[in-house]
């Protein structure tokens, strides 16, 4: 019961602060940002940074991937035109690519394909 009370207090504080900031800035659209909106924002930014839905699932604490997909299914990021593509086979090559910001795409004939924005 104590944890539930803390959540209600947190929500109440958030609503009061949101109302105060909206009035101070003269921007009533800020009232449309609900407490749960922040959770969607966190999921969106984590997915954008990592492109790893399982990571987002872990961050949100979901047990089922379907719940996490609700947060990310409507996200449309502008597809960039240019990528640098690399292929790796050895563990050292794979590690070096990941450390330098490449994302894993797929595997074919024991070769692993990676890409990174130009």
ZABAMI-20278 format. One record per residue: x, y, z of N, C-alpha, C in turn. Coordinates in steps of 0.001 Angstrom, whole numbers, m for minus. Atoms other than C-alpha are relative to their C-alpha. Example, Ala and Ser with C-alpha at 12.3 -4.5 7.8 and 13.67 -1.06 7.14 Angstrom:
<atoms>
> n_px, n_py, n_pz, ca_px, ca_py, ca_pz, c_px, c_py, c_pz
> 890, m1190, 0, 12300, m4500, 7800, 900, 1200, 0
> m820, m1190, m60, 13670, m1060, 7140, m770, 1090, 730
</atoms>
This chain:
<atoms>
> n_px, n_py, n_pz, ca_px, ca_py, ca_pz, c_px, c_py, c_pz
> 824, m1196, 0, 0, 0, 0, 867, 1259, 0
> m890, m1149, m78, 2911, 2360, 772, 547, 406, m1357
> m522, m292, 1340, 4321, 2070, m2748, m1069, 669, m854
> 1110, m591, 751, 910, 2891, m4229, m165, 1470, 382
> 113, m1366, m487, 760, 6009, m2073, 1108, 880, m579
> m1117, m751, 581, 4193, 7091, m3322, m253, 339, m1469
> 304, m232, 1417, 3059, 6727, m6947, m1036, 1110, m134
> 1034, m1041, 41, m21, 8854, m6262, 608, 1352, 338
> m660, m1259, m360, 2123, 11514, m4572, 873, 506, m1148
> m861, m374, 1120, 4576, 11495, m7482, m831, 558, m1149
> 878, m457, 1082, 1778, 11849, m10005, m609, 1361, 321
> 591, m1268, m428, 147, 14639, m8021, 1022, 1138, m105
> m1061, m1002, 90, 3446, 16517, m7775, 287, 343, m1447
> m250, m219, 1422, 4034, 16064, m11504, m1091, 893, m596
> 1115, m774, 564, 567, 17425, m12366, 47, 1455, 461
> m106, m1372, m516, 1024, 20469, m10117, 1121, 762, m694
> m1140, m653, 641, 4437, 21243, m11595, m267, 263, m1480
> 329, m164, 1420, 3200, 20729, m15155, m927, 1192, m182
> 940, m1117, 70, 337, 23149, m14531, 712, 1327, 251
> m749, m1208, m317, 2709, 25708, m12992, 883, 429, m1166
> m884, m307, 1132, 5189, 25494, m15892, m805, 450, m1210
> 840, m385, 1139, 2406, 25674, m18500, m495, 1441, 161
> 468, m1367, m253, 1052, 28839, m16868, 1155, 993, m119
> m1158, m893, 25, 4502, 30379, m16457, 475, 252, m1431
> m466, m124, 1378, 5430, 29713, m20088, m1117, 429, m954
> 1121, m360, 856, 1969, 30540, m21401, m231, m1006, m1104
> 116, 1051, 1007, 1869, 27215, m23215, m939, m1097, 507
> 943, 1004, m492, m1315, 25205, m22506, 218, m1394, m598
> m268, 1321, 597, m70, 22407, m24794, 821, m877, 947
> m766, 788, m972, 2246, 21353, m21957, m913, m853, 884
> 959, 775, m800, m869, 20140, m20134, m350, m1325, m668
> 270, 1249, 724, m1165, 17431, m22800, 1077, m1049, 251
> m1075, 952, m301, 2072, 15827, m21600, m337, m676, 1320
> 398, 746, m1188, 890, 13181, m19188, 1198, m735, 588
> m1087, 686, m691, 3013, 11336, m16689, 465, m1221, m791
> m335, 1217, 761, 2862, 8176, m18807, 693, 330, m1326
> m663, m441, 1227, 4033, 10170, m21842, 1510, m98, 148
> m1441, 76, m249, 7483, 10254, m20241, 523, m1417, m205
> m392, 1408, 202, 7587, 6456, m20316, 103, m302, m1494
> m51, 182, 1455, 6789, 6475, m24034, 1235, 703, m574
> m1170, m750, 466, 9475, 9119, m24583, 1284, m777, 286
> m1190, 774, m361, 12065, 7008, m22726, 142, m1210, m916
> m39, 1174, 882, 11150, 3917, m24762, 427, 404, m1403
> m316, m476, 1346, 11347, 5897, m27992, 1474, 356, m121
> m1400, m420, 89, 14743, 7432, m27239, 949, m1182, 165
> m851, 1187, m161, 16217, 4125, m26048, 30, m822, m1279
> 30, 765, 1244, 15052, 2382, m29210, 764, 733, m1096
> m711, m786, 1013, 16371, 5210, m31378, 1510, m116, 173
> m1438, 70, m267, 19787, 5050, m29679, 569, m1387, m261
> m563, 1348, 24, 20181, 1273, m29585, m506, m877, m1140
> 672, 857, 994, 17831, m156, m32241, m150, m1427, 525
> 70, 1305, m655, 17508, m3019, m29743, m1279, m74, 829
> 1292, 57, m672, 13908, m3781, m28785, 84, m803, 1296
> m147, 771, m1234, 15043, m6329, m26182, 593, 860, 1120
> m543, m944, m985, 17063, m3620, m24438, m1117, 901, 528
> 1119, m861, m402, 13992, m1362, m24406, m944, m784, 910
> 861, 851, m811, 11944, m4238, m23029, 541, m119, 1423
> m640, 112, m1314, 14429, m4633, m20173, m82, 1324, 762
> 59, m1315, m646, 14545, m883, m19444, m1404, 268, 548
> 1375, m237, m424, 10740, m739, m19250, m489, m1027, 1014
> 394, 1025, m958, 10572, m3905, m17148, m1140, m881, m469
> 1061, 842, 544, 8206, m5724, m19472, 427, m1462, m21
> m247, 1439, 94, 7905, m9499, m19420, m309, m518, m1402
> 403, 418, 1339, 6335, m9710, m22881, 390, 1060, m1020
> m454, m903, 1048, 7740, m8179, m26047, m1177, 776, m612
> 1175, m664, 570, 4194, m7337, m27226, m281, 1326, 723
> 225, m1239, m751, 3900, m4753, m24444, 989, 1077, m429
> m1023, m957, 415, 7145, m3114, m25503, m283, 517, m1406
> 282, m405, 1376, 6109, m3058, m29155, m1088, 1067, m76
> 1029, m1052, m33, 3118, m889, m28211, 641, 1382, 97
> m684, m1275, m175, 5585, 1821, m27307, 767, 417, m1247
> m882, m309, 1118, 7614, 1604, m30496, m608, m262, m1368
> 545, 394, 1306, 5281, 373, m33256, m333, 1179, m897
> 370, m1146, 810, 4316, 3862, m34406, 1159, 937, m259
> m1163, m859, 173, 7828, 5255, m34466, 490, m100, m1435
> m535, m50, 1349, 8996, 6346, m37906, 1172, 964, 8
> m1187, m831, 56, 12530, 7589, m37966, 334, 234, m1467
> m412, m280, 1369, 13725, 9294, m41094, 1135, m937, m380
> m1025, 929, 447, 15704, 6720, m43003, 1144, 785, m630
> m1129, m709, 593, 19156, 8110, m43656, 391, m618, m1331
> m364, 463, 1334, 20483, 7848, m47163, 1327, m739, m32
> m1364, 492, 136, 24073, 6939, m46414, 466, m785, 1223
> m581, 847, m1033, 25645, 4135, m44419, 1406, m406, m420
> m1264, 677, 220, 29136, 2788, m44064, m268, m1447, 379
> 256, 1412, m253, 28911, m994, m44325, 1320, m738, 170
> m1197, 803, m267, 31454, m3466, m42941, m409, m1445, 181
> 206, 1434, m168, 31756, m7234, m42897, 1084, m521, 913
> m972, 564, m938, 33423, m9204, m40115, m242, m1490, 157
> 90, 1436, m229, 34169, m12824, m39441, 573, m364, 1360
> m676, 333, m1257, 36582, m12970, m36498, m585, 805, 1164
> 521, m651, m1199, 35550, m12094, m32951, 622, 1372, 225
> m687, m1278, m211, 38146, m9320, m32802, m553, 1075, m935
> 572, m941, 967, 36760, m7692, m35948, m1399, 441, 433
> 1365, m285, m446, 33207, m7918, m34626, 26, 957, 1184
> m122, m847, m1186, 34196, m6411, m31298, 425, 1424, m368
> m495, m1314, 420, 36082, m3557, m32984, m1100, 801, m695
> 1086, m700, 687, 33101, m2716, m35200, m1063, 498, 985
> 1005, m394, m985, 30668, m2667, m32287, 519, 1159, 847
> m583, m1071, m807, 33027, m516, m30227, 77, 1322, m758
> m79, m1239, 777, 33262, 1978, m33078, m1371, 478, m489
> 1331, m525, 266, 29487, 2381, m33296, m788, m674, m1104
> 739, 710, 1036, 28455, m101, m35974, m1096, m843, 634
> 1081, 851, m476, 25168, m1937, m35586, m60, m1273, m841
> 105, 1297, 654, 24717, m5619, m36421, m1260, m28, m852
> 1144, 75, 902, 22443, m6224, m39415, m437, m1439, m237
> 367, 1384, 278, 22566, m9892, m40402, 1262, m841, m174
> m1115, 931, 218, 24723, m12945, m41027, m300, m820, m1244
> 136, 812, 1202, 25356, m14847, m44248, 1322, m707, m244
> m1212, 795, 241, 27857, m17657, m44881, 1110, 303, 1009
> m943, m247, m1106, 29561, m17111, m41491, 580, 1411, m4
> m424, m1400, 9, 30033, m13423, m42304, m1086, 835, 674
> 938, m870, m701, 28441, m10797, m40079, 73, 1393, m619
> 82, m1293, 670, 27271, m7557, m41666, m416, 1078, 998
> 237, m1116, m909, 27304, m4225, m39837, m163, 1279, m821
> 105, m1287, 660, 26382, m664, m40716, 40, 1116, 1041
> m49, m1187, m842, 26830, 2833, m39331, m295, 1200, m898
> 269, m1207, 773, 25545, 6213, m40450, 1280, 699, m378
> m1175, m771, 446, 28012, 8248, m42486, 104, 1274, 771
</atoms>
